[in-house]
Amino acid sequence: MTDQSARARLDQLWARGRAFLGTGTAIMGGAMSWVSERHLVSAISNAGGFGVLACGSMTPDLLAAEIAATRAMTTRPFGVNLINMHPDLDRLIDVCREQAVGHVVVAGGLPSGATIRRIKDGGARAMGFAPTLVAGRRLVKQGIDALVIEGMEAGGHIGAVSTTVLAQEILPELREVPVFVAGGIGRGEAIASFLELGAAGVQIGTRFVCASESIAHPNFKQTFIRAAARDAQPSVQLDPRFPVIPVRALVNAGSKAFADLQRAVIARVDAGELTREAGILEIEHFWAGALRRAVVEGDVETGSLMAGQSVGMVTREQPAAEIVAELIGQAEKALAGRPPDKAMWEAPAVLGAA
Ligand SMILES: Cc1cc2nc3c(=O)[nH]c(=O)nc-3n(C[C@H](O)[C@H](O)[C@H](O)COP(=O)(O)O)c2cc1C
C-alpha cells in the first residue's frame, strides 16, 4: 500500500468517528481533571483531534468561563466531560446548552435517560461510557449518540476489564452508534488495529499529559516521563469490608501512606474504637484534593499521580500537534504494511493480464 492509500484507508476507517466529532482525526483527548483545561483542550482540537474539557467538581459559573476561554483559543470542535454524580449536573448541562457545546460526555457512572434527554434537548450530542455490552445496549436504547469503552489499562478511575477484551466483546456487536476505544493507547499502530476491529475512533489521556500546552506542573510531567508501564498501578484494597475505588496511578509515598491508613483504620474498627461506617469515610476521604495537589502544586510525593500504563510511552514534552502527527504517522505505517486489498489476490487473471 502506498503512503497515500494508507492515509485514505485510515480516513475510511475512522470516517464515522470524524463525522460524529466534526474533526480531521477521530482522536479524542480524554478529559483529565485539572489537566484538561482551556490550553490543552484547545491545543488538541487545533491539532485536528477532539479536546474535551474536564468539568470535575467545577461550579456552573466556572464551567461557563472555561468553555468561553477555550472557545477564544480554538474555532474547532471540542467537548465537555461532566461527572454523573455532580450535585449540579442539570445546571451544568444547561451551561453547555447556553454555551452551544456540541458534545457532552458523561463519566462516573451510567447517565440516566433523563440526563441523556436533557443533553440532547439542549442541542448537543450525548456520549457515555459503557463498561459492558449490556450497559452499552441500554444506553443506546435510552438515546445515547456515541459510546466510549475504556479498559483497565487507563489512567484514573478504572473498571475490571482490559481494553482488548472490551473491544472484542463490544465492537463487533454494537454497531448502532459510534464507539470510541480508550485505555492503554500509546501508539498509532494500536489505533489502526482498534479501527479495524470496528471502533469509530479512540480516546487518549496519558499521552497528552506531557503536551507542551498542558499546564500540569513540571514535577508531574517529569514523573510521567521517568515512569514505566508497571509503575502505573491500581489502588490497593486491603479488606473487602472497606471498599476502595479502583484508580490507576503511579506508585508514590502517598500510595504507601494509603495502605498504612487502611491498616490503621481496620485495626481501630476491629478494636471497637471506630465504627465501620466512620472507617469507610476516612478511607474514602484520603485522596480528596490529591490530584489537584499533584497536577497544580507539583506535590508528586503525596499527591495522586493518576496515569495509565501507556505512561511508559511518554518520553518527552512535545506539542500536542506533534503527538497527534506521530500517532497518525504510526497508524498509516501500520496500514501501509497490511497485505494488498483482497480483491487483488482473488483475481490473478486480472493481475496476470496487467
Ligand atoms: C490524570 C488523569 C485524570 C483523569 N480525569 C478524568 C476525568 O476527570 N473524567 C474522566 O471521564 N476521565 C478521566 N480520566 C480518564 C481519561 O479521560 C481517559 O479516558 C484515559 O486517560 C484513557 O486512557 P489512557 O490514560 O491509557 O490514555 C483521567 C485520566 C488521567 C490520566
The ligand as an SDF file (V2000), in Angstrom:
LIG
                    3D

 31 33  0  0  0  0  0  0  0  0999 V2000
   -4.6620   12.4420   35.3260 C   0  0  0  0  0  0  0  0  0  0  0  0
   -5.9340   11.8620   34.7580 C   0  0  0  0  0  0  0  0  0  0  0  0
   -7.1730   12.4160   35.1170 C   0  0  0  0  0  0  0  0  0  0  0  0
   -8.3630   11.9130   34.5740 C   0  0  0  0  0  0  0  0  0  0  0  0
   -9.5520   12.5170   34.8960 N   0  0  0  0  0  0  0  0  0  0  0  0
  -10.6970   12.1090   34.2810 C   0  0  0  0  0  0  0  0  0  0  0  0
  -11.9200   12.8040   34.4910 C   0  0  0  0  0  0  0  0  0  0  0  0
  -11.9810   13.7930   35.2130 O   0  0  0  0  0  0  0  0  0  0  0  0
  -13.0400   12.3440   33.8500 N   0  0  0  0  0  0  0  0  0  0  0  0
  -12.9830   11.2490   33.0160 C   0  0  0  0  0  0  0  0  0  0  0  0
  -14.0170   10.8660   32.4570 O   0  0  0  0  0  0  0  0  0  0  0  0
  -11.8380   10.5800   32.8030 N   0  0  0  0  0  0  0  0  0  0  0  0
  -10.6970   10.9910   33.3920 C   0  0  0  0  0  0  0  0  0  0  0  0
   -9.5160   10.3570   33.0990 N   0  0  0  0  0  0  0  0  0  0  0  0
   -9.5070    9.3000   32.0530 C   0  0  0  0  0  0  0  0  0  0  0  0
   -9.2040    9.9080   30.6520 C   0  0  0  0  0  0  0  0  0  0  0  0
  -10.2230   10.7560   30.2280 O   0  0  0  0  0  0  0  0  0  0  0  0
   -9.0250    8.8310   29.5700 C   0  0  0  0  0  0  0  0  0  0  0  0
  -10.2200    8.1420   29.3430 O   0  0  0  0  0  0  0  0  0  0  0  0
   -7.9360    7.8410   29.9160 C   0  0  0  0  0  0  0  0  0  0  0  0
   -6.7860    8.5490   30.3280 O   0  0  0  0  0  0  0  0  0  0  0  0
   -7.6310    6.9510   28.7160 C   0  0  0  0  0  0  0  0  0  0  0  0
   -6.6580    6.0040   28.9990 O   0  0  0  0  0  0  0  0  0  0  0  0
   -5.0720    6.2900   28.8410 P   0  0  0  0  0  0  0  0  0  0  0  0
   -4.6950    7.0810   30.0440 O   0  0  0  0  0  0  0  0  0  0  0  0
   -4.4850    4.9300   28.8510 O   0  0  0  0  0  0  0  0  0  0  0  0
   -4.8570    7.0400   27.5610 O   0  0  0  0  0  0  0  0  0  0  0  0
   -8.3200   10.8170   33.6700 C   0  0  0  0  0  0  0  0  0  0  0  0
   -7.0720   10.2490   33.3390 C   0  0  0  0  0  0  0  0  0  0  0  0
   -5.8950   10.7620   33.8550 C   0  0  0  0  0  0  0  0  0  0  0  0
   -4.5800   10.1430   33.4410 C   0  0  0  0  0  0  0  0  0  0  0  0
  1  2  1  0
  2  3  1  0
  2 30  2  0
  3  4  2  0
  4  5  1  0
  4 28  1  0
  5  6  2  0
  6  7  1  0
  6 13  1  0
  7  8  2  0
  7  9  1  0
  9 10  1  0
 10 11  2  0
 10 12  1  0
 12 13  2  0
 13 14  1  0
 14 15  1  0
 14 28  1  0
 15 16  1  0
 16 17  1  0
 16 18  1  0
 18 19  1  0
 18 20  1  0
 20 21  1  0
 20 22  1  0
 22 23  1  0
 23 24  1  0
 24 25  2  0
 24 26  1  0
 24 27  1  0
 28 29  2  0
 29 30  1  0
 30 31  1  0
M  END
$$$$
